[in-house]
Each structure stands twice: as structure tokens, then as C-alpha cells.
Amino acid sequence: MLQMWAYLATYEMPADDPEALEARVHVDYPVTIDRLIGAGELPGVRLQRRFADPPNIRWPEKVLVFSHWVWFLVPHGTVTYVLLRRRAQFPRAATMIYATFDLGVICYWLIPTAPPWYAAEHGRMGEHAAGHELRIRRMMLDYGEQFWKDRWSTLYDGLAGNPLAAMPSLHFATSVMAAHVLSDVGPVEGAIGWAYAGTLGFALVYLGEHYVVDLLAGAALAEGIRRAAPSAAPLARGFSRAVQALERRARA
């Protein structure tokens, strides 16, 4: 809980000065990269044009929205599950998941990057071949107002945090790491974890919350932490022993 309190405080700090944050936010480079990935068209825009039916929100889209909302429970639920079912694996599982949060938030300070809906709102997505400005719906907001009604404004304000923190996608990075952790517990748990990570990844792009390149960076972050873990473990244990020594002195 203390770790996540520190993470949330660090995550939200840049948004304390919105004007300063907007002055240094990066908007264009993910648009350029995603257009290359999509062979000339942004994958999120392509998906919405193919499947969405504005202003309606159909039931598959509602499922995707809920997969996004459920994410707030998934990383911590995974750690709790490991604590209850595989206590010996808990220290490593918790370290891997929360290291993903902590290292990812550093990127939000170093290279604040806007999500697709922000680029669309500011006319930075480019134009259709016909000359019309590209737009992308933020379906989470559309359905949030329908589902939560009067409570949505308060709920959204409480969860919004820092809107210009898209690179890498920690939604996807922590879900990928959770899937790895669950795979270490058992094949059924792993299958559930990977099914959720895949669903969330599609949802993040389709709903206009992230670019594909944000997801790729999130996956790279998770995989990088897993590969670096054996080398970093001795340093982490040394730091833990130092903290425990301070605790003993404080109690003396």
C-alpha cells in the first residue's frame, strides 16, 4: 500500500502544473510510429471506422470498456492471489509487478507523451485522404456517462490522475507482468492472465486510450524487467537488508 501511494503521488505530480506539462508533452512521434505500424493508417482509427457505430456503444465495446476498468484490480489482485496460494512466490511476484509500476513512471517524467484522444482533440492526428481531420472516439468516457450517470464525473476525476502519461502503457505492461506471474503459479492461472492481457491490449487501442507503440513499449518494459531480475536480485536483497537494519535501529 505504501508503494502504491508513492507511485500514485509520483504519477500525478507532473499534472499539478498542467500548463508546464502541456508545454513539454510529446504528441506527434507516436502518431508517426503507429501510422507506420498500420501501413499508412492509425490502427485505432482503422478499428473504430471498421467496427464502431457512433454514437452507440454495443455490447462487445462494453466488454472492452469493463476490461479497462477492471485493470485497477488486476495487478494487485494477482499479488494477493499469489500471497494466498503460493506464499513462497510472493516476494518475487510483488517485486516484479511493482517494479513495472515504478520504472514505468520514470518514463512519464522523462518523456511525457499524449494518448490518441488528446492528439485528436488538438488536431494532431492528420487528415483523411478526403481532407477531413482524423478523429477518434474515447469510448470509455461515452459509456462511463451512460453506465455511472451522475456518479461518473466524481469517479473519473478521482481516477484521471495524469492524462499525459501514455508511454509506455502501464495498463498493458503490468497486465503482461501479471500474466507471467500467474503462469508461474499454474497453467490455468496463466491462461486467464494472458487472455486478460490480450483483451486489454486490444481494448486500449480500440477505445482510443493508447497507441500500438505504447503497448509495444509496455511489453518491452515487462520483458526487460524479467530478464534483468536475476542480475538485480542481489542488489535488491542488499538494499532490503539495509532497510531492515534501519528498522531495527529505530526500534532500539
N, C-alpha and C positions, 0 to 999 in steps of 0.2 A: 504493500500500500504506500509506503514511503517512497519507494522507487517510482511508482506511477505518479505520485504527487509531484515529485521533482521533474519527471518527464513532462507532465501537463504544463507546469509552470514555465519550463524552458520552451516548450512548443508554442505557447501563447504569447511569450514576451515580445517577439517581433511585431505582433499585431497591436501592441499597446500604442504604437505610433503609426497609424495607418498610412499617413502621407509619406513618411520616410520609407516604409515598406514598399509602397507602390512605386516610389521613385527608383528603387533598385531591383524591382521584380523582373524576372525574365519571362517573356511571353511568346516570343517567336520561334526559338530553337526547337521546342517540342513539336510545334506545328510543322516545321520543315522536316523533321525526322519522321514524324508519323505519316506525312504525305509520301515520303519515300517508301515506308513500310507498306502503305496502302496502294502502291503503284499509281501515284498521282492523285489519290483522294484520301482524305482522313477516314480511317476505319470507323470511328464513332459516327461520323456524318453519314457514311455509306450504310451502316447498320440501321440507323434511325430512318433514313429515307426508304430503306427496303422493308422494314418491319413495323415501324411506328404508325399510328393512326391518330394524329393530333386532332383535337385536344383530348382524346380518350386515353385512358390508361387501362389496357387489357390485363387479364389475369396473369399471363406469363410475365408481363412487366411488373406486376405487383409482387410476384415471387422474387424477381430480381431486386426490387426495392427492399423487400424484407431481408434478403440475404445481405444487403448492405447494412441495414440497421442492426442485424444480429451480430455483425462483426464486433461491436463493442463488448460482447460477452465471450467471443471465441478464444482469443489468446489467453485470457485469464481463466476461462473455463477449462481450457486444455491443461494449464498448470495445476489447477485444482484437481482435475481428474487424475493426473499423474501422481499427485501427492496422496490421493486416497487409494489408488490402485497399485502404484509401483513406487513406493516411497523411496527406495534406493535410487531411482532415476530422477527424483525431484530436483536435486541441486543443479544437475546438468540441464534439465528441461527448462527450469526457471531462468538460468543464466543465458541460455541460447535465445529464448523468446525476448527477454528484457534487454539483452544486448542489441537485438534487432531494433527495438524502440530507440535505445539510446544513441546508437551510431547513426540511425536514420535521421534523428532530429538535428544532428550536426549539419547535415546537408541542407536543412531548411534555413539554417543561419547563413551558411556559406553561399548557397545559390538558390535563393527564394524563387520558386517557379510557379506560374499560374496554371490552373486547370483549364480544360477546354471551355467550360461555360463562361469563365472570365474572359478568355480570348474572344469568344463570340460576342459577349456584351460590349466589348471595346472595339469591335470591328477589325480584329487582328487575325481572322481565320482565312482571309482571302475572299475570292468570289467564285460563283459558278461560271461555267463556260458562257452562260447566257448573260452574265454581268451582274447577277443578283448576289448580294452579300451572303456568305455562308452563315448558317445559324445551327445551333444545336440545343435541344431541349434539356433542361435539368429536371428529369422526371421525378427525382427524389422530392423536390420541392412541390411539384404539381400534385403528386399523390399524398405527400405529407399533409397538405392543406385539406385534402378530401378525407383522409383517414383520421387525423388527430383533431381536426376542426379548430376550435378556439384555443386548444392547448398547444397547437403546432408552433406558434410564434415563440412562446416561452421555451418549449423544448428545443427548437432549433437554435435559439440564442444561447442556450446552455451548452450545446454540443458543437457550435460552429468553430470556436477557437481561433485558429489562424487559417483564413481561406486561401492564402497564397503559399501553400506548403504541399506541393504535388509531386515533387521529385526527390527521392523515389517514392512510390506508393507504399506507405507503411501498412495500409489495409492489406495489400497483396503480400508484402514481404513477411509480415507477422503470420498471415494465414499459411503461406508456404512453410514457414518455420514450424508452425503448429502441426501441419501435416507430417513433417519429418518426425517431430516429437511423438505424435500419435503412432506413426509407423514403427517406432522403436518399442512401443507398448504392445502392439499386436496388429495382424493383418486387417482385421475388421475395423479397428480404430483408424488405421492408416487409410483404408479405402474411404471412410467417412471424411477424414481430413482432406484428402486430395479431391474428393468430389466437391466439398465446400469451396476449397481454394479455386478450383476451376470455374465453378458457378460464380463466385465473387469476381474473379478476373474478368469474365465476360460482362457481368453486370456493371462493373466500374467503367468500362469503355462504352457500353450501350447506353447507360444512363447519363453520360456526359460528365462524369466525375473525374476521369483520368484518361490520359493518352496511353496508347500501347507501349510507348517508350518508358512511361512511368512504371508500368508493370514489369517490363524487362529489367529496369534498374532495381526494382524491389526484389525480384527473383535473384538477381546477381548479388544483392546485399545479403540475402538469406544464405545463399550457397557459399559466399565468401566467408561468412561467419562460421559456417560449419567446417569449412576447410581449415580455417585459421585456429579453430578451437583447441586442437591438440597442442599446438605451439604456445598458445596463450594461456593454457591451463596452469602451468607452474607460476606464471606471473600473477594470475588471479588468486591462486592459493596463498602466495606470499602476501598479497595485499589484504586478503581476508584475515590472515594471522596477525598482521599489523593492527587492523581494526579491532580484533578481539583482544589484543594486548592493551589497547587504549581503553576498551570497555572494562577490563579487569582493574586497571589503574584507577578509573573513575569510580569504581565500586569500593575500592580500598579505603 
